[in-house]
């Protein structure tokens, strides 16, 4: 097996309303490349959010008493804390400089995934500008998949990834927050090893493993390569519709020993 | 940027004392491939442990009272629990079927990384046979790197990976447990985004991202491709010796909100 991760070059700064399928095609064209059947498109959350105009202007946010109190505790802008609370189900951990929540979509991450780097408003005054996660990243992924399939008459998988911190280890990891046409969780339960013994590692976060590899290719310090094409994987949609999207990767709270 | 993950084919079942550099060269040769300057070799923990004869025969383990009591609590073989305790600094979480520890090397993982799948003893009676993690995975990685450099007169990076469960999400992820010639943690602290604003995501677990991508290529149900060559990354050793190896990825206990 040979997997190739190809960073798509010359993707311009994404604006609200931009058609990402067009930008990907145009970027690949500058490289003499074209999407192929069974490619997986890994795309950074940030440009999905920009295309979907998920900007929030903090100067228009009125922090509640709860947000003001919490902001003091975690040493953050009360308006940003209000935005984080608005995007969250509950606070998981807090301490000065750190606010880890369960985001509304079920992702446990710092600041509910709200980002302030690599974004700018039209008038250049960007200090109060934030970018929220997409409203429904699985739908964003599925929409892009359908658009690409319609244009090229090919099957592709789509993963939206985001850089997320983790317990026990230092350094963020690119993880999947939206998935389409790709089995996010590979389940080997009931399968046996080469000696017929039942496997101990029975579930593999395949979409996260691909999201992580793609994140390495995307880099962090600029926004020049927010799209990576992964060639050689042959993605497939789970037959069971309940297993589609990113949900199979999210551990329910009552099954989680680390909240 | 283009990264290619190449699964090395035709690696035979690894035996204690095997020279892995030779097996990798031979496997690549069957594919008409050869190691190149700046390749990264990602290699599964399991075959490192086998080559280093890290087998443990549970029939020779005498469980302590503590292990017997804990085994009842977590519904596991008391001898296996004793082996896990012997390999651990402390128990992090326990419940029936689950025993998560800080392994002696600092890795937080289930069962101290002790594995019973895909291993077999010479007489075929493998029910009591376990495989422990390498004693010093960074050294194992460095030894392999030096051997490859000496043979081919090239620079390579080496990452030893293992499938590890995580908080909040279902499904294991391939993560680095040993690193040589590769900057495990990419540190962007103090760097700015494309608008000159300080980056929010400042540390990236680069070795983990590569380990995860390679794990996807290795697969899980057989042992045929426990080595993956990653081409296109240009690995480099951190100049600061204290930042070498896997240690920069491990969050110290007193800095960890999730123990």
Interface residues (C-beta under 8 A of the other chain):
Chain A: X1 X2 X3 X4 X5 X6 X7 X93 X95 X98 X100 X108 X115 X116 X117 X118 X119 X120 X126 X163 X166 X167 X168 X169 X170 X171 X172 X173 X174 X175 X184 X185 X186 X188 X191 X193 X194 X195 X197 X198 X199 X200 X201 X203 X204 X205 X206 X208 X209 X210 X212 X213 X214 X215 X216 X217 X219 X220 X221 X222 X223 X225 X233 X248 X249 X250 X251 X256 X257 X258 X259
Chain B: X1 X2 X3 X4 X5 X6 X7 X93 X95 X98 X100 X107 X108 X115 X116 X117 X118 X119 X120 X126 X163 X166 X167 X168 X169 X170 X171 X172 X173 X174 X175 X184 X185 X186 X188 X191 X193 X194 X195 X197 X198 X199 X200 X201 X203 X204 X205 X206 X208 X209 X210 X212 X213 X214 X215 X216 X217 X219 X220 X221 X222 X223 X225 X233 X248 X249 X250 X251 X256 X257 X258 X259
